[in-house]
Amino acid sequence: MSAVWDKEVDVLVVGSGAGGMLSALVAAKNHADVLIVEKEKLWGGTSATSGAGIWIPASDQAAAAGFNDSVDDAFKYVRALSADNVPDENIRAYVGNAAKMLRWMGANTDIEYHAFPYPDYHAENPGGSPTGYRTHMPLPLDGRRLGKDVRTLRFASPAASLFGYLNWHFDETYILLFRAKGWPWHLAKSLMRYWFDWPFRFTSRKDRRLTLGNALAGGLRLALNEAKVPLWLNSGLEELIEADGQIAGAVIRRDGKAMRVRARKGVVLAAGGFDKNQAMRDAHAPLYPNALYSGGTSGNTGDAIRAGQALGADTMNLQSTWAAPVFYVPGEDRGRLCTIERALPGCMMVNQQGERYLNEAASYHIVGQQMARRQREHGDASPSWFVFDHTYRHSYPVGPVYPLVPDWAQNGMVKTIFKKGRTLGELAEQMGGRSGPAGGHGQPLQRQCRQGRGPRFPPRRCGL
Ligand SMILES: Cc1cc2nc3c(=O)[nH]c(=O)nc-3n(C[C@H](O)[C@H](O)[C@H](O)COP(=O)(O)OP(=O)(O)OC[C@H]3O[C@@H](n4cnc5c(N)ncnc54)[C@H](O)[C@@H]3O)c2cc1C
């Protein structure tokens, strides 16, 4: 092997999501010379677009909130939900170290996480917590502290920002969703804060009040900047370099030029999943066939997995996914996660036959899995229809459609998936079915509505 290197560091971290940035920070705090490489022109990965809710049993924050948790209960809970081939020690390592990780992050960054009374998704299982306090959410962070780096931080997901630009904190969801006392003032204040962020506002649409995944990514980058850890954008891992049976470094394509980077102590692969790689989905996770519908960001094409495999590394459970229903607006580069909408009164989900086939108020993961299975077995669930009535339409946001914003003001692509009818028959026709006595969508829809989940219109598509 040639010993010619273009750059040498102790630790090379591939990927600038939360996994990569936190690993880099730990290495830097342990006196390593670290470099982060990111394939895309934006940093933060899917992490920056996420809710950044982290599941940590028995945390200091939960104890401070009066929740008496136990690591053994958490183990029982995760064990029952995990595949049989996941070793006990992996689960023990997670539940035993999660709280320590959060404590470390609190001590070494300005990210502040709080425990929330958000029940476990399978709270009924042994070890589950119906009162919550295992889900932790970050508090907002002032993005102005990032200087120019805030411009290349990924935008929050359209599903986690108002009007596609206004970042919001977890707590604020309730204020706006249920129009709590003072909500118009709260909204006006947030909009004013956003629009009066001058002169930044003239050059960027980005909200510098960072929340959710933006707060997590922003806080990690802030700590990395303070620790003087460089992050190269437009720098993708191409292959790992092996020498004497060890990983010696990697080939990184930076701004189009291949560079050999030596990593004296190790390479951390934190390049996300393969959700945006259609061929890998077809090969490993055919139950979830459409890469476009994934809520993940464009860079996640499984490069690091393939780089490892090329050197003989093994993989495990590639078929297993974090599933969720999404609204897919044609032309967008990813699906918009459909979380809160499904559990609000006055809506239901139906398949292409107009039949309700799942409990739409279940956790997104369960609904996503059930959609996938239904699609595999019957071919009629992707896309499904999200059906709701007039009251619902003007009470709650549904994906990109906001209450109080009239139908005519929706963007053109949203209109292509947003159907409306004054009767169930009309609605069924809009959905592409037949409304006559022979059935089609109209009859199952009527049956479901009589059973009390009652839409009087209009539906939108809910894709997988
Ligand atoms: C809308 C939404 C909300 C979510 N909310 C939550 C939540 O609240 N809680 C939760 O636990 N999970 C949530 N998730 C899932 C969670 O965001 C991801 O599991 C997590 O962010 C993955 O982190 P990561 O660091 O492994 O990867 P990522 O954050 O995706 O980062 C990977 C990075 O690697 C880069 N990369 C890829 N290939 C290369 C290469 N060859 N060279 C260099 N860089 C490369 C990518 O461009 C990307 O920037 C959510 C997901 C979505 C879509």
The ligand as an SDF file (V2000), in Angstrom:
LIG
                    3D

 53 58  0  0  0  0  0  0  0  0999 V2000
  -39.0120   14.0870    9.9840 C   0  0  0  0  0  0  0  0  0  0  0  0
  -38.2090   13.1520   10.8690 C   0  0  0  0  0  0  0  0  0  0  0  0
  -38.3280   13.2210   12.2500 C   0  0  0  0  0  0  0  0  0  0  0  0
  -37.5950   12.3650   13.0560 C   0  0  0  0  0  0  0  0  0  0  0  0
  -37.7120   12.4980   14.4040 N   0  0  0  0  0  0  0  0  0  0  0  0
  -37.0040   11.6840   15.2210 C   0  0  0  0  0  0  0  0  0  0  0  0
  -37.0850   11.8290   16.6350 C   0  0  0  0  0  0  0  0  0  0  0  0
  -37.7550   12.7350   17.1550 O   0  0  0  0  0  0  0  0  0  0  0  0
  -36.3760   10.9650   17.3990 N   0  0  0  0  0  0  0  0  0  0  0  0
  -35.5770    9.9850   16.8500 C   0  0  0  0  0  0  0  0  0  0  0  0
  -34.9480    9.2230   17.6070 O   0  0  0  0  0  0  0  0  0  0  0  0
  -35.4590    9.8440   15.5120 N   0  0  0  0  0  0  0  0  0  0  0  0
  -36.1380   10.6800   14.6850 C   0  0  0  0  0  0  0  0  0  0  0  0
  -36.0030   10.5560   13.3350 N   0  0  0  0  0  0  0  0  0  0  0  0
  -35.0050    9.5990   12.8080 C   0  0  0  0  0  0  0  0  0  0  0  0
  -33.6070   10.2160   13.0180 C   0  0  0  0  0  0  0  0  0  0  0  0
  -33.6210   11.5310   12.4830 O   0  0  0  0  0  0  0  0  0  0  0  0
  -32.4750    9.4300   12.3680 C   0  0  0  0  0  0  0  0  0  0  0  0
  -32.5370    8.0850   12.7630 O   0  0  0  0  0  0  0  0  0  0  0  0
  -31.1310   10.0050   12.8180 C   0  0  0  0  0  0  0  0  0  0  0  0
  -31.0910   11.3960   12.5640 O   0  0  0  0  0  0  0  0  0  0  0  0
  -29.9630    9.3480   12.1290 C   0  0  0  0  0  0  0  0  0  0  0  0
  -28.7960   10.0360   12.5470 O   0  0  0  0  0  0  0  0  0  0  0  0
  -27.3940    9.7330   11.8820 P   0  0  0  0  0  0  0  0  0  0  0  0
  -26.3970   10.6380   12.4840 O   0  0  0  0  0  0  0  0  0  0  0  0
  -27.1370    8.2660   11.9420 O   0  0  0  0  0  0  0  0  0  0  0  0
  -27.6180   10.0580   10.3250 O   0  0  0  0  0  0  0  0  0  0  0  0
  -27.9770   11.4190    9.5930 P   0  0  0  0  0  0  0  0  0  0  0  0
  -28.4300   12.4740   10.5300 O   0  0  0  0  0  0  0  0  0  0  0  0
  -28.8500   11.1280    8.4420 O   0  0  0  0  0  0  0  0  0  0  0  0
  -26.5710   11.8860    9.0500 O   0  0  0  0  0  0  0  0  0  0  0  0
  -25.8870   11.1440    8.0670 C   0  0  0  0  0  0  0  0  0  0  0  0
  -25.0480   12.1230    7.2650 C   0  0  0  0  0  0  0  0  0  0  0  0
  -24.0870   11.3810    6.5030 O   0  0  0  0  0  0  0  0  0  0  0  0
  -23.9760   11.9970    5.2320 C   0  0  0  0  0  0  0  0  0  0  0  0
  -23.3950   11.0420    4.2800 N   0  0  0  0  0  0  0  0  0  0  0  0
  -24.0040   10.0360    3.6110 C   0  0  0  0  0  0  0  0  0  0  0  0
  -23.1290    9.4130    2.8100 N   0  0  0  0  0  0  0  0  0  0  0  0
  -21.9310   10.0240    2.9900 C   0  0  0  0  0  0  0  0  0  0  0  0
  -20.6380    9.8420    2.4320 C   0  0  0  0  0  0  0  0  0  0  0  0
  -20.4070    8.9070    1.5000 N   0  0  0  0  0  0  0  0  0  0  0  0
  -19.6370   10.6540    2.8250 N   0  0  0  0  0  0  0  0  0  0  0  0
  -19.8690   11.6510    3.7460 C   0  0  0  0  0  0  0  0  0  0  0  0
  -21.0680   11.8720    4.2890 N   0  0  0  0  0  0  0  0  0  0  0  0
  -22.0970   11.0670    3.9220 C   0  0  0  0  0  0  0  0  0  0  0  0
  -25.3900   12.3890    4.8940 C   0  0  0  0  0  0  0  0  0  0  0  0
  -25.4530   13.3490    3.8680 O   0  0  0  0  0  0  0  0  0  0  0  0
  -25.8700   12.9180    6.2580 C   0  0  0  0  0  0  0  0  0  0  0  0
  -25.5950   14.2920    6.3840 O   0  0  0  0  0  0  0  0  0  0  0  0
  -36.7300   11.3970   12.4870 C   0  0  0  0  0  0  0  0  0  0  0  0
  -36.6070   11.3170   11.0980 C   0  0  0  0  0  0  0  0  0  0  0  0
  -37.3330   12.1880   10.2830 C   0  0  0  0  0  0  0  0  0  0  0  0
  -37.1740   12.0840    8.7990 C   0  0  0  0  0  0  0  0  0  0  0  0
  1  2  1  0
  2  3  1  0
  2 52  2  0
  3  4  2  0
  4  5  1  0
  4 50  1  0
  5  6  2  0
  6  7  1  0
  6 13  1  0
  7  8  2  0
  7  9  1  0
  9 10  1  0
 10 11  2  0
 10 12  1  0
 12 13  2  0
 13 14  1  0
 14 15  1  0
 14 50  1  0
 15 16  1  0
 16 17  1  0
 16 18  1  0
 18 19  1  0
 18 20  1  0
 20 21  1  0
 20 22  1  0
 22 23  1  0
 23 24  1  0
 24 25  2  0
 24 26  1  0
 24 27  1  0
 27 28  1  0
 28 29  2  0
 28 30  1  0
 28 31  1  0
 31 32  1  0
 32 33  1  0
 33 34  1  0
 33 48  1  0
 34 35  1  0
 35 36  1  0
 35 46  1  0
 36 37  1  0
 36 45  1  0
 37 38  2  0
 38 39  1  0
 39 40  1  0
 39 45  2  0
 40 41  1  0
 40 42  2  0
 42 43  1  0
 43 44  2  0
 44 45  1  0
 46 47  1  0
 46 48  1  0
 48 49  1  0
 50 51  2  0
 51 52  1  0
 52 53  1  0
M  END
$$$$
